[in-house]
Amino acid sequence: MLTPVEIGPSPTPQAAEARAQRRQRLLEQLQAAAAPLLEQMADTLADAPDREIFRSVEVRLRDLGQQVAASAQQTGLSDRKKGGT
């Protein structure tokens, strides 16, 4: 059985605003970092012969997806090191 999640006090308007700003900043950084990798994914899919779509193409897409995830994690870590500024 799931236990209820304890919910603390609602965040202050300032905390909510700071979170929204941080989220937007992170989203912009993630989109910029992911765009070239997504383009590579699109190129891979567009250029792939049908017989390769579940072979080498799948591996290539998975590798690119892992690069996106690693970039996202690094972006989050970098943002925290900078103190969100």
N, C-alpha and C positions, 0 to 999 in steps of 0.2 A: 504494500500500500504506500502511496506517496505521502510524504509528510508535508504539511503546509509550509510555504516559504514565509519566513518572518519578514515583514515589510517594516522598514524603519520610517522615520518621519519623511515627509515629502521634501525633496530638495528645494532649497531656496531659489527664488527667481534668478539670482546671480549664478548659482551653481548650474542651474538648467541652461542658462545662457552660455556659460563657459563650456559646458558639454557640447552644446549645439555648435559653437564656434570651432571647438577641437574636432568634432566629427566632420564638419565641413572642410576644414583644413586637411584632415587625413584623407577624406574622400577625393579631394582634388589631387593630392599627392599620389594616391593609389591609382587613380584614373590615368595620370600622366605616366606612371611607371608601367601600368598594364597595357597601355595602348600599343606599343611596339610588339609586345608578345601576342596580343590578340590579332594584330595584323599578320604576324607569322603563322598563327593558327589558321586564319582565313586563307592565306596563301597555300598552306599545306593542304587544306581541304579542297581548294579550287583546283590545285594541280594534281591531286591524287587520282590515279586510275582506280576504277571500281574494285579491282582485285586486291588493292593494297589498303583499302579503307579500314579493314580490321586487322591489319598486320603492322607494318612499319609506320603507317599514319597514326594508328592508335598509340603507339609508343612515343612518337614525336609529340602528339597532342598532350599526352600525360606528362612528358618532360617539360613542355612549355607551361602546363598548368601548375606544376611544382615550382617553376620559376616565378610564376605569378604569386603563389602562396608565400614563397620565401621573400619576395620583394615586399609583400604586405606586412609580413612579420618584421622585417628590417625597418620599414617605414614606421610602424608602431613603436618599436624600440627606440629609434632615433628621436621620435617626437617626445617620448618620455624623458630621454636623456637631456633634451633641450629644455625640459620643463614646460613643454607645450607652447613655446614661443617661437 
